């Protein structure tokens, strides 16, 4: 499924797809929000949660490298580099 079709899905269907086929790259928690970054096919998904981590605030899907910039310092690639 491409990014455009993913964006057309309802929230519940998006979450099912992320759970089934997404790869969790990073989970970080701040004072007011928690973020999860997933790779899904050839694009990325951000899930933003409020202070109550069970409350999903936003799903952001993107395929540009600039969207990864805030996360790059936190992604451990040591297992990918020999």
Secondary structure, 3 states (H helix, E strand, C coil): CCHHHHHHCCHHHHHHHHHHHCEEEEEEECCCCEEEEEEECCEEEEEEECCCCCCEEEEEEECCHHHHHHHHHHCCCCCCCC
